[in-house]
Amino acid sequence: MNKEATSNLSLDDEDSHRHLLPKGSPFMEGSDFMFLAETEDYDISVVQIIFGLGGGKQSTWQVENDTGMLQTTVIIAPKSQRGVIADNEFIGNRSFATDWEGDVQITRTHDAVVYQLGKIKHVCKPPYWELTGEHNGVEFNLVAGGMGHAVPWKGEWANVATKGGAGYGVPIWVEGTIRANGITHVIKNAQGCRDNFINTTDLAKTYNERKINYYWIWCLDPAMRAMVYHIPGVRTHNEVNAQGEDVPFEDGETEITPLDWWLDPRTGVQVPTRWHLKMHAAAGTTDLVLQGGPRSLYSYLTKSGLSLHVGFLARANGTFTYQDGSVIQIKEAQSYVEWGRALFPLPSGNSTV
């Protein structure tokens, strides 16, 4: 791996952390990659996750034994579809633990942590990572490298037992190939994030009890990179890197306002498709309008119901304004906007589960 990479992560950060939770805790542990890419003809988004789930038959995920699960969600859209809201095709799968058997294989050597499930393998050698194998008809042969410090967007590992969750996201570049629908796409200069996390949350229960939606947003402009993970009143961790400088934005300083809505014929659910994102901090203000385009879908089944997650390829326009009044202009920045909610917040009627 000759391309430069940097991160502040260790093999301990990359390893499994389920053993830190109190015995019997329900858990979702995830090793994942998300990135955005452009080729000559296509815009591409990829989310690929190896999950480990557990806690017992009567817990959140309703599986007797610890269970591995794969999620691969891919949009490969002609550039002519930028900003077009339509019932586009995508590659994806539902994420129901009850569909799966057998746990994730996690091995650690002197220089790597490796996650493997089915034909998918994540090799973690920070500041480098590899994503290889096949799932959902998508073949991956990718290398990623860190582009800076990790963001603890789900909390610090040291607090996982008391807070019920922890994990980081580190910005990455991605290169290699993906093959889908008979076409091999060469990936160059793609950007995204590498995550490792664990939590004990029942997502459908959280969304339903608080009557809230959540957002996961990435804006990848050459001069400014923004990450937003926003569950109002539950957890918010937002970060901006402006011209190489990290600028954190704490909860209460973030406003996400839907501007347009669309009735998705695939689900019959009305979803937002354009947003105004405004974040305030002492160091400056981020002010963006994000226009959605081709979308993908996935869902989680938990003990308390079903959650819907809609991910959009998007473009961002706006500004980052420093405290001294100087401005970074953001024009047609490659972005990803994921919106989710409890779609069907009903528990099982079977009292034994």
N, C-alpha and C positions, 0 to 999 in steps of 0.2 A: 504494500500500500504506500505509494509514493506521494499522494496528495496530502497536503498539510491538514492536520486536524488538531483540535484542542478541546479539553473539557476538564472539569474538576472532579470527575467520578472515579471511583475505585471498583474493584471486583466485588467488594462487600455491598456497594450500592446496587450492583447488577444482580445480586443473588436473590433467592427467595426469602421472604420475610414472614411467611405465614406462621412460623414457629414463635414469633414474638407476640402473637395474639393470645388472649386467655383461652384455655382449652375449651373446645366446643363452640367457639365463635363462628358464626357464618362469615365467609370471606369470598371476595373476588380479587384474584391476583392477576395482573396483566403485564405482559411483555409486548410492547407494540411499537409499530412504525407508522407514521403518517407523513406523506409528502405530496407536494404539488410539482408537476413537471410540464414542460412544453416541448413538443417536437415540431417539425416543419408544418404538420397538418393538424395536430391534435393538442387539446388541453387534457391533462390527466390528473386525477386525484387517486391516491391509494391509502387505505387504512387496513393494516394487517396486524392481527392480534392473536397471541396465544394466551388463553385464559386458564387459570386454575381456580376451581370453585369447590366449596365444601361447607360443612357445618352440620350435616345430618339431614335426614329425610324431612323433618318438620321445620327446618330452618329456611332461610330466604330462597335458596336455590333448589330445594326439594330433591336432593340427591343423597342417597344413603352413604356413599363413599366419595372421597375427594375425586373430582372429575375434571378432565381437560376439555377445552372447547376452542374451536377455531372460528375467527371472524375475518372474512376477506371482503372488503367493500371497495369497488373500483369503478370510476367513471373515466371513460375514454371518449371524448366528445370532439367532433370537428370544430375548429376555431370559429366557424360561421355560427355556432350555437352560443357564443358568448352573450350573456345577458338575456338569452331566450328562455322563457319559462314554458315548459311543455312536458308531456309525458315521455321523457327520454328513456332510452334503455340504459341499464347499468348492470354490474355484476355484484351480487350480494347474497347474504344468507341471514336467516333469523338466528338469534343467539339464545337458544333455550337449552339450559344445562341438561334437562331431561331427555334430550335427543342424543346424548353422548355417554360413552363408557370409557373407563381407563383414565389415569391421571397423566399430567405432563411429565416428561422425562427431563429432569434438571440435573446437569452434571457440572462439576467445577474442577478445573485443572489449575496449574500454577499460573496460567496467563489468560484464562477465559472462563466465562460462564456460558453454558449452552442450554437453550430451551428447545425441546423438540416434541412435536405432536403430529402424528400422521406423517405426511411428507414435508412438512414445514419445519425449518430450523432457523433459530436466531442464535448467532454466535456473537458474544459480547466481549470485546477486548478494548475497553475505552482507552483512547478516544475514537476507536474504530468499531464498527459493527458490520455483520453480514446477515442478509435475509435471502435464503435460498429455499427452493422446493416448489411444490404445487398445491394449490387448494382452489376450489370453485372453478377449475379450468384455467386458472392464471398461474403461469410459471414465472418464478422470481429468480434472478441471479444478480443481486445488488450488493454494493458496498456503500456504507455511510461513514461519515466522519463528523466529529463534533465541531461546532462553530462558536463555542463559548461556554460560559458557566451554566450549570443546570438550574432550573427554576423549581422549587419545592411546591408545586401547585396543588398537591394534595396533603402537604404537611411533611414534617421531618420524621425520619425513621425512628428517632429516639422517642417520639411521642405516640407511636402507632398503637400501643396497648391501651393508652388512656383516651386517645382521640378517636380510635376506631378506623383509622386510615392514615396513609402516608404515601408519598411518591413524588417523582420528579419528572420534568420534561426538559430535554436538552436540545437546542437547535442543531440541526444536522444538514450537511449536503449529502446528496445521493447520486450514485452513478451505477450504470450497468444496463441490464435489459429486463423487460417484462414481456411475456408473450400471452396474448389473449385473443380469442376468436380467430385463430390462425395467423395473426400478425405479430411480428416481433417489433417492439418499440425500444429504441436505444435511448436511454435516459442519461442526460448530461446536465450538469449544473442545476439539478433539482434541489429544492429546499423543503424542510419540514421539521419534524421532531421525533425523537426517540424517547419513549416513556417506559418507566417501570413503576408499578404502583400496587397498592393493596387497600381494600376498604371493606367495611362490614355493613354498608348501607343497602337497604331495600329501596331501589330507585323509584319504583312505582309508588311505594308508600310515601316516600319523601315528597315527590311531586304532587301527589294527590292531597295529602294532609295540608300542605301549604298553598295549594292551588297555584302552583308556579310552573314556569317553563325554565329550561336551562339553555345556556349557550356555551359553545366551544368554538372560538374564532381564531384564525391565523391570518395575518396580513403580511405578505412577504415582499416588501419594496426594497430595492438595493440600498436606499438610504435609511430605511426605518422598518424594523421587524416588530410586530405587535402580536401578543398572545393574550387571549381572554378566556378564562374559565369561570363561568358566572352562574351560580345557583343562588338567587336572591335570598338573603337571610340564613343561608346554610353555609356556603363557602364561595368566596371569590378570590381568585389570584390572577391578577392581570400584570403584564410586563411589557415594556417597550424598550427596544434597543435602538437608539437614535444615533446614527453615525458612530457606532461602536461603544456607546455608553448605555449601560443598563439603567432604566428608569422605572421603579415599581409604582403601581397604582393600587391603593388599598381599597377594601370594601367601602362603599358609600361614596366613592369618587367616580363611579362608573354608571353611565346611563345608556341603555340599549332600547331604542324606540323603533318598533316595526312601522314601516311607511307604506308598504303594499302587501296584500294578501292574495292567495290563490287557492282555489278548491282543487286539490290534487285528485284526478280521476282514478288513480291507482288505489288510493286509500279512502276516498270520500272525506278526507280531513282538510280543513282550511289551514294553510300554513303561511307564515310570513316569507316574503321573497326579496324585500329590500329593507335596509335598516340604517338608522342614524346611530353611530357609536361615538360617544363623547366620554373621555376620561380626563380627570383633573388631577394634577400632582404639583408639588412645590416646584419641581424642575420644569414643568411645562404641561401643555394640553394637547391631547389627541382628539381630532375632530374629523370623522370619516363618514362617508356614505358608501355602503356596500350593496352592490347589485348582484343578486343571485342569478344563476344560470342553470345548467343541467344539475339534476339532483339524484341522490341515492337514498336508500331506505334500509334501516335495520330495526330490530326490536329485541327487548329482553323480557323473558317471562320470570317473574318472581312469585313468592308466596302470596303477595298482596295484589298482584295484577300484572298488566301488560304495559310496557312503555314503548313509545314510538320515537324514533330518532331519524331526522331528515338532514342530510348533509349536502350542501350546495357548493359547486364550483362558483366562485364569485370574483368580482373586480371591485377594488376600493379606490375612491378618490377623496381627497381632502388635504389636511395639513397636520403637522406637528409643530406647535409654537412653543419656543423656549420662553422662560421667564423674562429674558431680556428683550423679547419681541421678535427675535429672528425666527424664520419660518422654513420648515422643510415641506415642499410640495409633494403630495402623493398623487400620482396619475396612473390609473388603470393597473394598480398593483394586483398581482396574483394573490388570491385569497381563498379561504375555505370558511364557511359558516355552517355550524351544526346546531340544530334546534331540537329540543326534545320535551316530551311531556308524558304524563300518565294517560294513555289512550283508553284503557279499559280497567279502571281501578276497582276490580272485584276479586275477593279471595275465593279459594276453592270452597265448595259446599260440602266437601268430604271432611268430617271432623278428625279423621285419622291422619291428615296431611297438613 
